[in-house]
């Protein structure tokens, strides 16, 4: 009788390693074989847990957007208004959204997939709806859309190496949008 290796965290470890590979090599450079090697699991585990690359990518990007969403919600918790809201949004943008090259690359990779594939568009749409609800706790829907556009634009600029706006410029832009 053979013994089966117990590894209850294997699927989650695979997803985490997939995100690390996507961040370092892009979706195009990520494969089942590379993820299995990084996760230190047999290649057969990949097909046991995921029917194909799309399912693995979907799980990885769903986790990523959930993690970003948690940071987003935590930063915007409570009754924020005026200068306090601007300050929280500046921190959100600079410390949570633009916090690392990893986050920026993962965001751009997800958006690229979403532009081509409805499966990933659903993940992106869910993220955008979540962020809109978080913002709308503090402002009307039209203003939330403008703040979200600023966040997305700053993300693209940072990902392309144009550089992030300073915290002061971000606060100024938010103040103009929010009328504070």
C-alpha positions in Angstrom: 0.0 0.0 0.0 1.4 3.4 -1.0 1.2 6.4 1.1 -0.2 9.6 -0.3 1.7 12.8 0.4 -0.6 15.2 2.3 -0.3 18.7 1.1 -3.6 20.6 1.8 -2.1 24.0 0.8 -0.8 22.8 -2.6 -3.5 24.5 -4.7 -3.0 27.8 -3.0 0.8 27.6 -3.3 0.4 26.9 -7.0 -1.8 30.0 -7.4 0.8 32.1 -5.4 3.6 30.8 -7.6 1.6 31.5 -10.7 1.2 35.1 -9.6 5.0 35.4 -9.0 5.8 34.1 -12.4 3.3 36.3 -14.1 4.8 39.3 -12.2 8.3 38.4 -13.3 7.8 36.9 -16.8 4.3 37.9 -17.9 1.4 35.7 -18.8 3.2 34.7 -22.0 6.2 33.5 -20.0 4.1 31.5 -17.5 3.5 27.8 -18.1 2.3 24.8 -16.1 5.8 23.4 -16.1 7.3 26.6 -14.7 4.6 27.1 -12.1 5.0 23.4 -11.0 8.8 23.9 -10.6 8.4 27.1 -8.6 5.7 25.6 -6.4 7.8 22.4 -6.0 5.0 20.1 -7.0 4.8 17.3 -9.6 3.6 18.5 -13.0 0.6 16.2 -12.7 -0.6 18.4 -9.8 -1.2 21.1 -12.2 -3.8 19.2 -14.2 -5.3 17.8 -11.0 -6.0 21.3 -9.7 -6.5 23.2 -12.9 -8.0 22.0 -16.2 -5.7 24.3 -18.2 -3.8 27.6 -18.1 -7.0 29.7 -18.4 -8.3 28.2 -15.2 -5.0 28.7 -13.4 -4.8 32.3 -14.6 -8.4 32.9 -13.6 -7.7 31.6 -10.0 -4.5 33.7 -9.8 -6.1 36.9 -11.0 -9.2 36.4 -8.8 -6.9 36.1 -5.8 -4.9 39.1 -6.8 -8.0 41.3 -7.2 -9.4 40.0 -3.9 -6.1 41.0 -2.2 -6.1 44.5 -3.7 -9.8 44.8 -2.9 -9.1 44.0 0.7 -6.5 46.8 0.9 -8.8 49.1 -0.9 -11.7 48.5 1.5 -9.5 48.7 4.6 -8.1 52.1 3.5 -11.6 53.5 2.8 -13.3 52.1 6.0 -15.1 54.5 8.2 -16.7 57.8 7.5 -14.2 59.8 5.6 -14.8 63.3 4.1 -13.0 66.4 3.0 -9.2 66.5 3.7 -9.4 63.2 5.6 -10.8 61.5 2.5 -8.2 63.1 0.2 -5.5 61.9 2.6 -6.9 58.3 2.6 -7.1 58.2 -1.2 -3.5 59.5 -1.6 -2.4 56.7 0.8 -4.5 54.2 -1.1 -3.1 55.3 -4.5 0.6 55.6 -3.5 0.8 52.9 -0.7 -1.7 50.3 -1.8 -2.3 50.5 -5.6 1.1 51.8 -6.8 2.9 50.0 -4.0 5.1 47.7 -6.0 6.2 46.8 -9.5 4.6 43.4 -8.9 1.2 44.9 -8.4 1.5 47.1 -11.4 2.6 44.3 -13.7 -0.1 42.0 -12.5 -2.7 44.7 -13.1 -1.5 45.4 -16.6 -1.3 41.7 -17.4 -4.9 41.2 -16.2 -6.2 44.2 -18.2 -4.5 42.9 -21.3 -6.1 39.5 -20.9 -9.5 41.2 -20.2 -9.3 43.1 -23.4 -9.2 39.8 -25.3 -11.0 37.3 -23.2 -14.5 37.6 -21.6 -13.5 35.2 -18.9 -10.9 37.7 -17.6 -13.2 40.7 -18.4 -15.6 39.3 -15.7 -12.8 39.3 -13.1 -11.9 42.9 -14.1 -15.6 44.0 -14.1 -16.0 42.5 -10.6 -12.9 44.4 -9.4 -14.2 47.7 -10.9 -17.6 47.2 -9.4 -16.1 46.5 -6.0 -13.8 49.6 -6.1 -16.8 51.7 -7.3 -18.9 50.6 -4.3 -16.0 51.4 -2.0 -15.6 54.8 -3.4 -19.3 55.5 -3.5 -19.5 55.1 0.3 -17.8 58.5 0.3 -19.0 60.3 -2.9 -21.6 60.1 -5.7 -21.2 57.6 -8.5 -20.0 60.2 -11.1 -17.3 61.5 -8.8 -16.3 57.9 -7.9 -15.9 57.2 -11.6 -13.6 60.2 -12.0 -11.5 59.1 -9.0 -11.3 55.6 -10.3 -10.1 57.0 -13.7 -7.4 59.0 -11.9 -6.2 55.8 -10.1 -6.2 53.8 -13.3 -4.4 56.5 -15.2 -1.7 56.9 -12.5 -1.3 53.1 -12.6 -0.7 53.1 -16.3 1.8 55.9 -16.1 3.7 54.1 -13.3 3.7 50.8 -15.1 5.1 52.5 -18.3 7.8 54.2 -16.3 6.4 57.7 -16.8 6.5 57.8 -13.0 3.9 58.4 -10.4 2.7 61.9 -9.6 4.0 63.2 -6.3 1.7 62.7 -3.3 1.1 66.5 -3.5 0.0 66.4 -7.2 -2.2 63.4 -6.5 -3.8 65.3 -3.5 -4.3 68.3 -5.7 -6.0 66.3 -8.5 -8.2 64.5 -5.9 -9.1 67.9 -4.4 -10.2 69.2 -7.7 -12.3 66.1 -8.5 -13.8 66.1 -5.0 -14.2 69.8 -4.8 -12.3 70.1 -1.5 
